[in-house]
Amino acid sequence: MSISIKDVDENSFRNLKAEAVRRGIRVGHAASEAFRMWVASTRQHKMRDMEMMRRAAQDMDMLRTESKVQWSGMAEIRKWRDKRK
């Protein structure tokens, strides 16, 4: 497929082209690989964020069950918001 991409950083394109030449591959192949890597890293970052949120929720559940005091995260957030006003 032939495409045109506008507003590409000139230095980044030069580096991509130089690396493609060093590897003996076409610029289009190098760009496709870069696109795939960018999408994969973005998806992996989202997965890590989801895992961090899952662990935080588990920690909150554990603290809530171990606490002898009735605790509400929503009430705590409201308290801190009211203090900022």
VMD Tcl script that draws the C-alpha trace (Angstrom):
set ca {
  {0.00 0.00 0.00}
  {1.24 3.49 -0.76}
  {0.45 6.22 1.74}
  {1.47 9.81 2.39}
  {2.07 10.97 5.94}
  {2.16 14.68 6.73}
  {3.94 16.45 9.56}
  {6.58 13.77 10.17}
  {9.51 14.97 12.26}
  {12.37 15.30 9.78}
  {15.06 14.08 12.17}
  {13.01 11.02 13.15}
  {12.45 10.14 9.50}
  {16.16 10.51 8.72}
  {17.05 8.22 11.62}
  {14.47 5.65 10.47}
  {15.76 5.79 6.90}
  {19.40 5.49 8.00}
  {18.61 2.46 10.17}
  {16.67 0.84 7.33}
  {19.66 1.31 5.03}
  {22.01 -0.19 7.64}
  {19.73 -3.23 7.95}
  {19.28 -3.51 4.21}
  {15.48 -3.17 4.31}
  {13.07 -0.77 2.61}
  {11.93 2.33 4.47}
  {8.31 1.17 4.16}
  {9.15 -2.09 5.92}
  {10.98 -0.20 8.69}
  {8.04 2.20 9.08}
  {5.58 -0.71 9.27}
  {7.70 -2.32 11.98}
  {7.81 0.98 13.88}
  {4.01 1.29 13.62}
  {3.53 -2.26 14.93}
  {5.93 -1.68 17.82}
  {4.22 1.60 18.78}
  {0.77 -0.03 18.83}
  {2.07 -3.01 20.82}
  {3.75 -0.79 23.42}
  {0.62 1.35 23.75}
  {-1.53 -1.73 24.34}
  {0.95 -3.14 26.84}
  {0.98 0.17 28.72}
  {-2.83 0.04 28.98}
  {-2.65 -3.53 30.27}
  {-0.14 -2.48 32.94}
  {-2.43 0.38 33.97}
  {-5.36 -2.04 34.28}
  {-3.24 -4.41 36.38}
  {-2.20 -1.54 38.68}
  {-5.85 -0.50 39.10}
  {-6.85 -4.10 39.82}
  {-4.15 -4.40 42.51}
  {-5.15 -1.06 44.04}
  {-8.78 -2.21 44.23}
  {-7.69 -5.46 45.89}
  {-5.60 -3.51 48.41}
  {-8.54 -1.24 49.21}
  {-10.83 -4.25 49.67}
  {-8.29 -5.87 51.99}
  {-7.88 -2.68 54.05}
  {-11.64 -2.27 54.26}
  {-12.16 -5.84 55.54}
  {-9.27 -5.61 58.04}
  {-10.38 -2.24 59.38}
  {-12.44 -2.22 62.55}
  {-13.94 1.12 61.54}
  {-16.61 1.43 58.86}
  {-14.77 3.09 55.97}
  {-16.10 4.52 52.72}
  {-13.78 5.63 49.94}
  {-16.49 7.88 48.54}
  {-16.97 9.61 51.89}
  {-13.21 10.08 52.19}
  {-13.01 11.68 48.74}
  {-15.91 14.01 49.56}
  {-14.20 15.01 52.81}
  {-10.97 15.96 50.99}
  {-12.89 17.81 48.25}
  {-14.78 19.83 50.88}
  {-11.49 20.74 52.61}
  {-10.15 22.20 49.33}
  {-13.12 24.55 48.92}
}
mol new
graphics top color blue
foreach p $ca { graphics top sphere $p radius 0.5 }
foreach p [lrange $ca 0 end-1] q [lrange $ca 1 end] { graphics top cylinder $p $q radius 0.2 }
display resetview
